[in-house]
């Protein structure tokens, strides 16, 4: 199964070091949010869990082992994963839309997929919630196929 995974700038994720072109395997059954190599089937869903505007790497992956899927959404995990290639957000087609209305949302849903368009658009900010006037929401991300 093809998917997408986000990494820190040094190709680590949750303390585990990865490398493009390598395959990783664990001898456990994958369980979402507990055990396994996590990934998303839609690249925009990756940014529900990582800050889109941070210092990150994103890769196309292939899940080669058993797969556990989130009941709703595109989050999955596997016990065998191959890191196929690095994808460049600079070359990606990113479609967004601006929502010009008051909005309150959970932080784990928002910084990645929605953000205030300007710093001054923040009205209220605390660790788990944002309240703002204008949001820029990621609708889709498309990467060009490898040449």
Long-range contacts (C-beta under 8 A, 24 or more apart in sequence): 1-41, 1-62, 1-63, 1-67, 1-76, 1-78, 2-41, 2-60, 2-61, 2-62, 2-63, 3-39, 3-40, 3-41, 3-60, 3-61, 3-62, 3-63, 3-76, 4-39, 4-40, 4-41, 4-42, 4-43, 4-45, 4-46, 4-58, 4-59, 4-60, 4-61, 4-87, 5-37, 5-38, 5-39, 5-40, 5-46, 5-58, 5-59, 5-61, 5-81, 5-83, 6-46, 6-47, 6-49, 6-50, 6-56, 6-57, 6-58, 7-56, 7-57, 7-58, 7-59, 8-55, 8-56, 8-57, 9-55, 9-56, 9-57, 11-57, 13-38, 18-59, 18-83, 19-83, 20-59, 20-83, 20-84, 20-85, 20-86, 21-83, 21-84, 22-82, 22-83, 23-64, 23-80, 23-81, 23-82, 23-83, 24-80, 24-81, 24-82, 24-83, 25-65, 25-79, 25-80, 25-81, 26-79, 26-80, 27-79, 28-79, 29-66, 29-68, 29-79, 30-65, 30-66, 30-67, 30-68, 30-77, 30-78, 30-79, 31-68, 31-77, 32-68, 32-69, 32-70, 32-75, 32-76, 32-77, 35-77, 36-68, 36-77, 36-78, 36-79, 37-61, 37-63, 37-77, 37-78, 37-79, 37-80, 37-81, 38-75, 38-76, 38-77, 39-63, 39-75, 39-76, 39-77, 39-78, 39-81, 40-74, 40-75, 40-76, 41-74, 41-76, 42-74, 43-87, 43-92, 43-141, 43-142, 43-143, 44-113, 44-138, 44-139, 44-140, 44-141, 45-73, 45-74, 45-75, 46-112, 47-112, 47-113, 47-138, 48-73, 48-75, 48-108, 48-109, 48-112, 48-113, 49-75, 49-108, 49-112, 50-112, 51-111, 51-112, 52-89, 52-111, 52-112, 52-113, 52-115, 52-138, 53-111, 53-115, 57-86, 58-86, 58-87, 58-89, 59-83, 59-84, 59-85, 59-86, 59-87, 60-84, 60-85, 60-87, 60-143, 85-146, 87-143, 88-143, 89-141, 91-143, 91-144, 92-141, 92-142, 92-143, 92-144, 93-140, 93-141, 93-142, 93-143, 94-138, 94-140, 94-141, 94-142, 95-138, 95-139, 95-140, 95-141, 95-142, 96-136, 96-137, 96-138, 96-139, 97-136, 97-137, 97-139, 98-134, 98-135, 98-136, 98-137, 99-134, 99-135, 99-137, 100-133, 100-134, 101-133, 102-131, 102-132, 102-133, 103-131, 103-132, 103-133, 103-135, 104-129, 104-130, 104-131, 105-129, 105-130, 110-135, 112-138, 113-137, 113-138, 114-138
